[in-house]
Amino acid sequence: MTTTDDRRVLYLVACAAPPTLKIETLIELAQADGWDTCLILSPRAAAWREATVPALAQLTGHPVRHDYKMPWEPDVLPAPDAMLVCPATANTINKWALGIADELHLGLVTEAIGKRLPLVALPHLNAAQAAHPAFPVNVAVLRAAGVKILLGPGGFVPHEPGATVRPEYPWAAGLAALKHETPENA
């Protein structure tokens, strides 16, 4: 197990969906739960949070990553013990299921399946995106690979396209599911 300060390392992988604008909520919940958190943003999420990346790095105590490093550069994050993809967009879920790793966040979660790391995804998408025929197939592919996807009651329920009033995003559900995926004394 990889630890820093005797805590397990959690990679929080956040995609470009509205909850990412409040990712501090999840970071603080994870830290309160005893995780040493590292934040990885999709490139679009990094653009959304560009002005706040220094504050996010200070909050986590680690650089915020959003792009692949050069082969000669050292790793700047400790190795993860688990990953939580939250919020996970339809785009990320679809590309992840196909093994596409053209962006850092996808490369990490794709590789995590092969490493058999505990993986939980808490989606954020609208009902029209969820209705696309590829989406449920790709959710099933990831579930068959061992990824716990919190879609539906008890997780994230897709909203109608363009909905301006949405229920509170279920941050805690992702962490609770992760507890069931990771050994207590690992």
N, C-alpha and C positions, 0 to 999 in steps of 0.2 A: 504494500500500500504506500502511496506517495503522500507525504504530509508536509505541511509547513506549520510551524507553531503547534504541532501535535493535533492538527485538525485535518480532516479529509478534504481533498481538493475537488471542488465542483466547478465544472465549466458551465456557465450560463451562456447559452447561444441564443441571441435575440435577433429576430428578423424584422423587416420593415412593415410593421403593423402598429396601429395606434397605441397598444399597451407599452411598446418600447419607449414611448415618450415619458413613461413613468417607471422605467426599469429599476430605479433606485428602490422602489417598494420591494421587488423580488430580491435584490441584493441584500437589503437589510433583513428580510425574513430568513434568507439562507444563512446569513452570518449569525443571526440569533439562534438558528438551529444548529450551530456549531460547524458550519462549512467555511473553509477558506475559499472564497469565490474568485473566479477569474471570468471576465466578461469578454465574449467574442461576439462581434456584431457582423451582420451581413453588410456588404458594401453600401447598400441603400440605407440601412439603419445607421451606419456610421456617418453617412452624409446628413441624416436627420439630426444626429446627436453631436455633430462636429464641434460645436461651441462648448459642449459640456463634457467632452472626452477627458480633459484633464481632471475635472471633478470626479468623474466616474473612476478614473485610475486611482485617485486619492482614496475614494470610498472603498475600493476593493484591495488596494495595496499592491496592485499589479498593473502593468501596461494593458490597455484595452487593445485587442487585436481585431483586425478586419481584413487583412490581406496576408497572403503567403509571404514568408521571409525568404531571403536569398539563401541558396545552399550553404554559403560560407558564414552566414550569420548564426549566432547561438540561439537556442530556444530561450525565450524570456519568461515563459510560464512554467510552473511545476506541472508534472504529468497529472492528468485527471484520474480521480477514483470513480467519477460518475459524471454524466452530462444531462442537463435539462434544457431542452430546446423550447424556449418560451419567450415570446410568442412564436409559434411555427406557422408560417404562411402556407397557402396551397402550393405556391411555387416551390418552396423548400421541400415540402413533403413529396411532391411529384418528382423533383430532381433527385432527392435522396433515395427514393425507392428504386430509381433507375441506375443508381450508382454514379451519378454525375457529380464530379468533385471539382468544378471549375472555379469555385470560390472557397476561401479558407473555411468558412463555417460548414460548408458541405463536405469538404475533405475531412474535417475532424469527425463529423457525425457518421460519415460513411466508413471511415476507418474504425470508429468505436464499435461498430457492429462486429467486425472481424476480431477486435480485441476482447469482445464479450464484456464490455463495460456496461454497467447499469445505465439504461437510456430511457428517458421519459420525454414525451413531446406533448405540450399543451397548445393546441392550434388556436388560431384566430383567423377566421375567414367568413365570408358571407354565404348564405344558403345557395345562391346561384353557383358560386365556385364549388361548393361541396356537391352540387348536383351534376357536375361534369362527370362523364362516365369513367375517366381515368382516375379521379380522386379516390373513390372507395376501393378500387383495385390496388392503388398504391398504398393506401392505409393498410390494407390486408397484407401486402408484401412486407411492409415494415413490421407489422405485428408478428407475422410468421418468423421474422428475423430476430424477434425478441424485444422490439421497441414497444414500450407501453405508451399508447396514444390515447390521451384523455379527450375523446370526442363524444359529445352527447351528455346526458344527465350525469352529474358528478364531475364533469370536466367543462369543456367549452361547447356551447350549443350555438351553431351558426345563426347569425342575425340576417335579417332581410337586407338586400343591397340598398345602400344609401340611408340606412337607419341612422338617425341622429341620436336617439336615446337607446342606450344599450345597458344591459345589466353590468354590474361590477365584474371586472375580469377576475377569474378565480385563481389568483396567484398561489394561494396556499394549497390548492389541489395538486399542483405540480410537485411541490415539496413533499406533501403527504404521500403521493404515489412513489416518489423516489425513496422514501423511508422503507417502503415495502420491497423495493428492488435492491437495496443495499444491506449487507449483513451489519447488524448492530455493532459487533465487535471486530469488524474488519480492520 
